[in-house]
Amino acid sequence: MSTPHQVVARQLAAYNSHDIEAFCATYAEDAVVHRRDGSTLNGRNALRDTYAELFAKGRCRAVVTGRLTQGDWVVDHEEAHGLSEEPVRVLVAYRVRHGRIDRVDFLG
């Protein structure tokens, strides 16, 4: 089984290569994502629907500028590009259980 660090690294690689299937494969079927705007994505299908359009544009990419891991949690300090004119800096907490991301909290 993969470590939480490895799962999150695969998720980031899929995000940066705009590979929607590989991206979704890193998430649990019932994953919950708490977004920066206060909205919530519930389940892998919601992730696919939301990110497919973003990936189709081919502009998004993220750079990890710092990473902490503890147990099931990986917390990244990310710089996201292609979402707006300026890079977006955010902390993202990923919880990995049974080899898949089942919870994500965008902080800031």
DSSP file (Angstrom, degrees, kcal/mol; ACC not computed):
  #  RESIDUE AA STRUCTURE BP1 BP2  ACC     N-H-->O    O-->H-N    N-H-->O    O-->H-N    TCO  KAPPA ALPHA  PHI   PSI    X-CA   Y-CA   Z-CA
    1    1 A M              0   0    0      0, 0.0     2,-0.1     0, 0.0    98,-0.1   0.000 360.0 360.0 360.0 145.9    0.0    0.0    0.0
    2    2 A S        -     0   0    0      1,-0.1    97,-0.2    97,-0.1    98,-0.0  -0.426 360.0-116.1 -76.8 150.5    1.2    3.5   -0.8
    3    3 A T     >  -     0   0    0     -2,-0.1     4,-2.2     1,-0.1     5,-0.2  -0.448  29.8-108.2 -77.2 159.5    2.0    6.0    2.0
    4    4 A P  H  > S+     0   0    0      0, 0.0     4,-2.5     0, 0.0     5,-0.2   0.899 121.7  55.2 -54.3 -40.6   -0.1    9.2    2.3
    5    5 A H  H  > S+     0   0    0      1,-0.2     4,-2.2     2,-0.2     5,-0.1   0.920 108.3  47.5 -58.7 -44.8    2.9   11.2    0.9
    6    6 A Q  H  > S+     0   0    0      2,-0.2     4,-2.2     1,-0.2    -1,-0.2   0.889 111.0  51.0 -65.4 -40.2    3.0    9.0   -2.2
    7    7 A V  H  X S+     0   0    0     -4,-2.2     4,-2.2     2,-0.2    -2,-0.2   0.939 112.3  45.6 -63.6 -47.0   -0.7    9.2   -2.8
    8    8 A V  H  X S+     0   0    0     -4,-2.5     4,-2.4     1,-0.2    -1,-0.2   0.877 110.9  53.8 -65.7 -36.9   -0.7   13.0   -2.5
    9    9 A A  H  X S+     0   0    0     -4,-2.2     4,-2.3    -5,-0.2    -1,-0.2   0.901 109.2  48.7 -63.0 -40.5    2.4   13.2   -4.8
   10   10 A R  H  X S+     0   0    0     -4,-2.2     4,-2.3     2,-0.2    -2,-0.2   0.897 109.9  52.3 -64.6 -40.0    0.5   11.1   -7.4
   11   11 A Q  H  X S+     0   0    0     -4,-2.2     4,-2.3     2,-0.2    -2,-0.2   0.922 110.5  47.5 -60.9 -44.9   -2.5   13.4   -7.1
   12   12 A L  H  X S+     0   0    0     -4,-2.4     4,-2.7     2,-0.2    50,-0.2   0.903 110.8  51.1 -64.8 -42.0   -0.3   16.5   -7.7
   13   13 A A  H  X S+     0   0    0     -4,-2.3     4,-1.5     1,-0.2    -1,-0.2   0.907 111.6  47.7 -62.0 -41.4    1.4   14.9  -10.7
   14   14 A A  H  X>S+     0   0    0     -4,-2.3     5,-2.3     2,-0.2     4,-0.5   0.895 111.4  51.3 -66.5 -39.9   -2.0   14.0  -12.2
   15   15 A Y  H ><5S+     0   0    0     -4,-2.3     3,-1.1     1,-0.2    -2,-0.2   0.943 111.4  47.1 -59.6 -48.7   -3.2   17.6  -11.6
   16   16 A N  H 3<5S+     0   0    0     -4,-2.7    -1,-0.2     1,-0.3    -2,-0.2   0.764 114.6  45.7 -68.9 -25.2   -0.2   19.1  -13.2
   17   17 A S  H 3<5S-     0   0    0     -4,-1.5    -1,-0.3    -5,-0.2    -2,-0.2   0.418 108.5-125.0 -95.6   1.5   -0.4   16.8  -16.3
   18   18 A H  T <<5 +     0   0    0     -3,-1.1     2,-1.0    -4,-0.5    -3,-0.2   0.840  55.0 155.0  60.1  36.4   -4.2   17.4  -16.5
   19   19 A D     >< -     0   0    0     -5,-2.3     4,-2.6     1,-0.2    -1,-0.2  -0.792  22.3-174.2 -97.4  93.9   -5.0   13.7  -16.4
   20   20 A I  H  > S+     0   0    0     -2,-1.0     4,-2.6     1,-0.2     5,-0.2   0.851  80.7  50.0 -61.8 -37.8   -8.5   13.6  -15.0
   21   21 A E  H  > S+     0   0    0      2,-0.2     4,-1.9     1,-0.2    -1,-0.2   0.929 113.5  44.3 -69.3 -44.0   -8.6    9.8  -14.6
   22   22 A A  H  > S+     0   0    0      2,-0.2     4,-0.6     1,-0.2    -2,-0.2   0.893 114.4  51.8 -65.7 -38.6   -5.3    9.5  -12.8
   23   23 A F  H >< S+     0   0    0     -4,-2.6     3,-1.3    -9,-0.2     4,-0.2   0.955 111.9  44.4 -60.6 -52.2   -6.3   12.5  -10.6
   24   24 A C  H >< S+     0   0    0     -4,-2.6     3,-1.8     1,-0.3    -1,-0.2   0.816 103.0  66.8 -64.8 -30.8   -9.7   11.0   -9.7
   25   25 A A  H 3< S+     0   0    0     -4,-1.9    -1,-0.3     1,-0.3    -2,-0.2   0.698  93.1  60.7 -65.5 -18.3   -8.1    7.6   -9.0
   26   26 A T  T << S+     0   0    0     -3,-1.3    75,-3.3    -4,-0.6     2,-0.3   0.554  96.2  79.0 -83.9  -6.8   -6.2    9.0   -6.0
   27   27 A Y  E <  S-a  101   0A   0     -3,-1.8    75,-0.2    73,-0.3     2,-0.1  -0.772  83.7-114.7-105.8 146.2   -9.5    9.9   -4.3
   28   28 A A  E >   -     0   0A   0     73,-2.9     3,-1.8    -2,-0.3    16,-0.1  -0.386  33.2-112.0 -67.2 153.0  -11.9    7.7   -2.4
   29   29 A E  E 3  S+     0   0A   0      1,-0.3    15,-2.0    14,-0.1    16,-0.4   0.850 119.2  38.8 -55.5 -36.5  -15.3    7.2   -3.9
   30   30 A D  E 3  S+     0   0A   0     13,-0.2    -1,-0.3    14,-0.1    13,-0.1  -0.006  85.6 153.9-106.8  28.3  -16.9    9.3   -1.1
   31   31 A A  E <   -     0   0A   0     -3,-1.8    12,-3.9    70,-0.1     2,-0.4  -0.187  32.0-148.1 -57.7 148.1  -14.2   11.9   -0.7
   32   32 A V  E     -aB 103  42A   0     70,-1.6    72,-2.1    10,-0.2     2,-0.5  -0.988   9.7-167.2-122.2 128.6  -15.1   15.3    0.7
   33   33 A V  E     -aB 104  41A   0      8,-2.6     8,-2.6    -2,-0.4     2,-0.8  -0.968   7.8-158.2-120.3 117.9  -13.3   18.4   -0.5
   34   34 A H  E     -aB 105  40A   0     70,-3.1    72,-2.4    -2,-0.5     6,-0.2  -0.856  24.2-151.2 -95.0 110.2  -13.8   21.7    1.5
   35   35 A R    >   -     0   0    0      4,-2.7     3,-1.6    -2,-0.8    69,-0.0  -0.293  23.8-109.0 -85.7 165.7  -12.9   24.4   -0.9
   36   36 A R  T 3  S+     0   0    0      1,-0.3    72,-0.1     2,-0.1    -1,-0.1   0.813 116.4  58.0 -61.0 -33.1  -11.5   27.9   -0.3
   37   37 A D  T 3  S-     0   0    0      1,-0.1    -1,-0.3     2,-0.1     3,-0.1   0.409 121.4-104.0 -82.1   4.1  -14.8   29.6   -1.2
   38   38 A G  S <  S+     0   0    0     -3,-1.6    -2,-0.1     1,-0.3     2,-0.1   0.319  82.9 123.8  92.3  -8.2  -16.7   27.6    1.4
   39   39 A S        -     0   0    0     -5,-0.1    -4,-2.7     1,-0.0     2,-0.4  -0.376  50.9-139.2 -81.4 165.4  -18.3   25.2   -0.9
   40   40 A T  E     -B   34   0A   0     -6,-0.2     2,-0.5    -3,-0.1    -6,-0.2  -0.983   4.0-151.0-129.1 137.0  -18.0   21.4   -0.6
   41   41 A L  E     -B   33   0A   0     -8,-2.6    -8,-2.6    -2,-0.4     2,-0.6  -0.934  16.1-159.4-103.1 129.0  -17.4   18.8   -3.3
   42   42 A N  E     -B   32   0A   0     -2,-0.5     4,-0.4   -10,-0.2   -10,-0.2  -0.927  50.4  -6.3-115.5 111.1  -18.9   15.4   -2.3
   43   43 A G  S  > S-     0   0    0    -12,-3.9     4,-1.6    -2,-0.6     3,-0.3   0.087  82.5 -78.7  94.3 157.9  -17.6   12.3   -4.0
   44   44 A R  H  > S+     0   0    0    -15,-2.0     4,-2.6     1,-0.2     5,-0.2   0.833 124.5  58.3 -61.9 -35.9  -15.3   11.4   -6.8
   45   45 A N  H  > S+     0   0    0    -16,-0.4     4,-2.6     1,-0.2    -1,-0.2   0.886 104.7  50.7 -64.7 -37.6  -17.9   12.2   -9.5
   46   46 A A  H  > S+     0   0    0     -4,-0.4     4,-2.2    -3,-0.3    -1,-0.2   0.891 110.5  50.3 -65.4 -38.8  -18.2   15.8   -8.2
   47   47 A L  H  X S+     0   0    0     -4,-1.6     4,-3.1     2,-0.2     5,-0.3   0.941 110.8  48.9 -61.4 -47.2  -14.4   16.0   -8.4
   48   48 A R  H  X S+     0   0    0     -4,-2.6     4,-2.2     1,-0.2     5,-0.2   0.932 112.2  48.0 -59.2 -47.5  -14.4   14.7  -12.0
   49   49 A D  H  X S+     0   0    0     -4,-2.6     4,-0.7     1,-0.2    -1,-0.2   0.893 117.2  42.5 -61.5 -40.7  -17.2   17.1  -13.0
   50   50 A T  H  X S+     0   0    0     -4,-2.2     4,-0.8    -5,-0.2    -2,-0.2   0.923 120.7  38.0 -73.7 -45.8  -15.4   20.1  -11.4
   51   51 A Y  H  X S+     0   0    0     -4,-3.1     4,-3.1    -5,-0.2     5,-0.3   0.732 100.5  72.5 -84.3 -22.2  -11.8   19.4  -12.5
   52   52 A A  H  X S+     0   0    0     -4,-2.2     4,-2.1    -5,-0.3    -1,-0.2   0.916 100.9  46.2 -58.9 -43.2  -12.5   18.1  -16.0
   53   53 A E  H  X S+     0   0    0     -4,-0.7     4,-1.0    -5,-0.2    -1,-0.2   0.914 113.9  48.0 -65.9 -42.7  -13.4   21.6  -17.3
   54   54 A L  H >X>S+     0   0    0     -4,-0.8     4,-0.6     1,-0.2     5,-0.6   0.921 113.0  48.1 -62.7 -44.6  -10.3   23.1  -15.6
   55   55 A F  H ><5S+     0   0    0     -4,-3.1     3,-1.1     1,-0.2    -1,-0.2   0.863 103.4  61.8 -65.4 -36.0   -8.0   20.4  -17.0
   56   56 A A  H 3<5S+     0   0    0     -4,-2.1    -1,-0.2     1,-0.3    -2,-0.2   0.818  98.4  57.2 -60.9 -30.2   -9.5   20.8  -20.5
   57   57 A K  H <<5S-     0   0    0     -4,-1.0    -1,-0.3    -3,-0.5    -2,-0.2   0.748  96.6-149.5 -73.2 -23.2   -8.2   24.4  -20.4
   58   58 A G  T <<5 +     0   0    0     -3,-1.1    -3,-0.1    -4,-0.6    -2,-0.1   0.654  65.4 103.0  69.4  18.0   -4.7   23.1  -19.8
   59   59 A R      < +     0   0    0     -5,-0.6     2,-0.1    23,-0.1    24,-0.1   0.676  49.7  98.9-105.8 -19.3   -3.4   26.0  -17.8
   60   60 A C        +     0   0    0     -6,-0.4     2,-0.3    22,-0.2    22,-0.2  -0.406  37.6 150.7 -78.0 144.5   -3.5   24.9  -14.2
   61   61 A R  E     -C   81   0A   0     20,-1.8    20,-3.3    -2,-0.1     2,-0.4  -0.951  25.4-148.7-161.5 155.0   -0.5   23.7  -12.3
   62   62 A A  E     -C   80   0A   0     -2,-0.3     2,-0.4    18,-0.2    18,-0.2  -0.971   0.7-157.5-131.5 145.7    0.6   23.6   -8.7
   63   63 A V  E     -C   79   0A   0     16,-2.0    16,-2.5    -2,-0.4     2,-0.6  -0.984  17.0-136.9-121.0 129.3    4.0   23.8   -7.0
   64   64 A V  E     +C   78   0A   0     -2,-0.4    14,-0.2    14,-0.2     3,-0.1  -0.772  22.3 176.8 -86.2 121.4    4.5   22.5   -3.5
   65   65 A T  E    S+     0   0A   0     12,-3.3     2,-0.3    -2,-0.6    13,-0.2   0.539  71.1   5.7-100.7  -9.9    6.7   25.0   -1.6
   66   66 A G  E     -C   77   0A   0     11,-1.0    11,-2.8     2,-0.0     2,-0.4  -0.931  62.9-165.6-167.6 148.0    6.5   23.0    1.7
   67   67 A R  E     -C   76   0A   0     -2,-0.3     2,-0.4     9,-0.2     9,-0.2  -0.993   3.7-175.4-145.0 134.5    5.1   19.7    2.9
   68   68 A L  E     -C   75   0A   0      7,-2.4     7,-3.0    -2,-0.4     2,-0.4  -0.964   8.4-166.6-122.6 143.3    4.4   18.3    6.4
   69   69 A T  E     +C   74   0A   0     -2,-0.4     2,-0.3     5,-0.2     5,-0.2  -0.989  13.8 165.3-131.4 143.4    3.2   14.7    7.0
   70   70 A Q  E >   -C   73   0A   0      3,-2.4     3,-2.4    -2,-0.4     2,-0.2  -0.821  63.8 -53.1-155.9 112.7    1.8   13.2   10.2
   71   71 A G  T 3  S-     0   0    0      1,-0.3    -1,-0.1    -2,-0.3    25,-0.0  -0.367 125.6  -7.8  59.4-123.8   -0.1    9.9   10.2
   72   72 A D  T 3  S+     0   0    0     -2,-0.2    24,-3.0    -3,-0.1     2,-0.3   0.519 120.2  91.9 -79.9  -6.6   -2.9   10.0    7.7
   73   73 A W  E <   -CD  70  95A   0     -3,-2.4    -3,-2.4    22,-0.2     2,-0.4  -0.723  46.6-177.7-103.4 139.9   -2.4   13.7    7.0
   74   74 A V  E     -CD  69  94A   0     20,-2.5    20,-3.3    -2,-0.3     2,-0.5  -0.997  10.4-165.9-126.9 125.7   -0.3   15.5    4.4
   75   75 A V  E     -CD  68  93A   0     -7,-3.0    -7,-2.4    -2,-0.4     2,-0.4  -0.960   8.3-169.4-117.0 119.1   -0.3   19.3    4.5
   76   76 A D  E     -CD  67  92A   0     16,-2.8    16,-2.7    -2,-0.5     2,-0.7  -0.850  22.4-146.6-107.7 140.6    1.0   21.2    1.5
   77   77 A H  E     -CD  66  91A   0    -11,-2.8   -12,-3.3    -2,-0.4   -11,-1.0  -0.945  38.9-173.2 -96.3 112.9    1.8   24.8    1.1
   78   78 A E  E     -CD  64  90A   0     12,-3.1    12,-2.4    -2,-0.7     2,-0.5  -0.803  30.3-153.3-116.0 150.5    1.0   25.2   -2.6
   79   79 A E  E     -CD  63  89A   0    -16,-2.5   -16,-2.0    -2,-0.3     2,-0.4  -0.968  22.5-157.9-117.9 110.9    1.3   27.9   -5.2
   80   80 A A  E     -CD  62  88A   0      8,-3.4     8,-2.7    -2,-0.5     2,-0.3  -0.759   7.2-166.2 -96.3 133.7   -1.4   27.4   -7.8
   81   81 A H  E     +C   61   0A   0    -20,-3.3   -20,-1.8    -2,-0.4     4,-0.1  -0.869  63.2  31.5-116.9 149.0   -0.9   28.9  -11.3
   82   82 A G  S    S+     0   0    0      2,-0.6   -22,-0.2    -2,-0.3    -1,-0.1   0.426  89.4  94.0  89.9  -1.0   -3.4   29.3  -14.1
   83   83 A L  S    S-     0   0    0      1,-0.2     2,-0.3     3,-0.2    -2,-0.1   0.738 101.4  -5.9 -92.1 -26.8   -6.5   29.9  -11.8
   84   84 A S  S    S-     0   0    0      2,-0.3    -2,-0.6    -4,-0.1    -1,-0.2  -0.884  87.3 -84.8-151.6-179.9   -6.1   33.7  -11.9
   85   85 A E  S    S+     0   0    0     -2,-0.3    -3,-0.1    -3,-0.1    -1,-0.0   0.875 114.4  44.9 -63.6 -36.2   -3.7   36.3  -13.2
   86   86 A E  S    S-     0   0    0      1,-0.1    -2,-0.3    -5,-0.1    -3,-0.2  -0.778 101.9 -93.6-105.6 151.1   -1.5   36.0  -10.1
   87   87 A P        -     0   0    0      0, 0.0     2,-0.5     0, 0.0    -6,-0.2  -0.302  36.6-133.8 -59.0 147.1   -0.5   32.8   -8.4
   88   88 A V  E     -D   80   0A   0     -8,-2.7    -8,-3.4    -4,-0.1     2,-0.5  -0.922  14.6-155.2-106.1 124.8   -2.7   31.6   -5.5
   89   89 A R  E     +D   79   0A   0     -2,-0.5     2,-0.3   -10,-0.2   -10,-0.2  -0.869  26.6 155.2-103.1 131.9   -1.0   30.5   -2.3
   90   90 A V  E     -D   78   0A   0    -12,-2.4   -12,-3.1    -2,-0.5     2,-0.5  -0.996  42.0-125.2-153.2 151.1   -2.8   28.1   -0.1
   91   91 A L  E     -DE  77 107A   0     16,-2.1    16,-3.6    -2,-0.3     2,-0.5  -0.869  29.2-167.3 -95.0 135.7   -2.4   25.5    2.5
   92   92 A V  E     -DE  76 106A   0    -16,-2.7   -16,-2.8    -2,-0.5     2,-0.6  -0.986   7.6-158.6-129.2 123.2   -4.1   22.2    1.6
   93   93 A A  E     -DE  75 105A   0     12,-2.9    12,-2.4    -2,-0.5     2,-0.5  -0.898  11.0-170.3-103.3 121.8   -4.6   19.4    4.1
   94   94 A Y  E     -DE  74 104A   0    -20,-3.3   -20,-2.5    -2,-0.6     2,-0.5  -0.934   8.6-157.7-111.4 130.0   -5.1   16.0    2.6
   95   95 A R  E     -DE  73 103A   0      8,-2.8     7,-2.6    -2,-0.5     8,-1.2  -0.944  10.8-163.5-106.8 128.5   -6.2   13.0    4.7
   96   96 A V  E     + E   0 101A   0    -24,-3.0     2,-0.4    -2,-0.5     5,-0.2  -0.945  13.5 169.3-116.4 123.9   -5.4    9.6    3.2
   97   97 A R  E >   + E   0 100A   0      3,-2.6     3,-1.4    -2,-0.5    -2,-0.0  -0.999  68.3   0.1-134.3 137.2   -7.0    6.4    4.3
   98   98 A H  T 3  S-     0   0    0     -2,-0.4    -1,-0.1     1,-0.3     3,-0.1   0.841 131.1 -55.8  55.9  36.1   -6.8    3.0    2.7
   99   99 A G  T 3  S+     0   0    0    -97,-0.2     2,-0.3     1,-0.2    -1,-0.3   0.563 120.3  88.1  79.8   9.4   -4.5    4.3   -0.1
  100  100 A R  E <  S- E   0  97A   0     -3,-1.4    -3,-2.6   -98,-0.0     2,-0.5  -0.977  81.9-106.2-138.9 152.7   -6.9    7.1   -1.2
  101  101 A I  E     +aE  27  96A   0    -75,-3.3   -73,-2.9    -2,-0.3    -5,-0.3  -0.648  38.0 169.8 -75.1 123.6   -7.5   10.7   -0.3
  102  102 A D  E     +     0   0A   0     -7,-2.6   -70,-1.6    -2,-0.5     2,-0.3   0.529  62.8  28.3-114.2  -9.0  -10.8   10.8    1.5
  103  103 A R  E     -aE  32  95A   0     -8,-1.2    -8,-2.8   -72,-0.2     2,-0.4  -0.980  56.6-176.0-152.5 139.4  -10.8   14.4    2.8
  104  104 A V  E     -aE  33  94A   0    -72,-2.1   -70,-3.1    -2,-0.3     2,-0.5  -1.000   3.5-170.5-135.2 133.6   -9.3   17.7    1.6
  105  105 A D  E     -aE  34  93A   0    -12,-2.4   -12,-2.9    -2,-0.4     2,-0.6  -0.979  11.6-152.4-124.7 118.0   -9.4   21.0    3.4
  106  106 A F  E     - E   0  92A   0    -72,-2.4     2,-0.6    -2,-0.5   -14,-0.2  -0.798  15.3-163.6 -86.0 124.9   -8.2   24.2    1.7
  107  107 A L  E       E   0  91A   0    -16,-3.6   -16,-2.1    -2,-0.6   -71,-0.1  -0.925 360.0 360.0-117.8 108.2   -7.0   26.6    4.3
  108  108 A G              0   0    0     -2,-0.6   -19,-0.1   -18,-0.2    -1,-0.1   0.447 360.0 360.0  88.4 360.0   -6.5   30.2    3.3
